[in-house]
Amino acid sequence: MKKDWWTVPRFATLGFAVALVLGSYVEFTNYNRMNPILILISLISCPAALLTLLAMDVDPHTSTAAIFWLFVGLLNASIYALVGSILRKFVWRVPNLGHE
């Protein structure tokens, strides 16, 4: 049985999608009044969003902000891919039945 090589790309896609949703929410709403529980959930699900603390001078609703969130999305996808790789290697072991 082959190892599930789709695990890492799926995790990476999920990480990028989480950052995309968070970035879209920030761009389309007034994020200054964001609920503290929502902030906590977003920082847990998108750890790359911590970079927003370093980018206080990026004006919202500009192309610079969109490029910044693209970078956050790619970084979050990398983090999720790393987690997926670790899980595939150590947790979700596929039994070897001698058919490789």
ABEGO torsion letter per residue (X at the ends): XBBBAAAAAAAAAAAAAAAAAAAAAAAABBAAABBAAAAAAAAAABAAAAAAAAAAABBBGBAAAAAAAAAAAAAAAAAAAAAAAAAAAAABBBBBAGAX
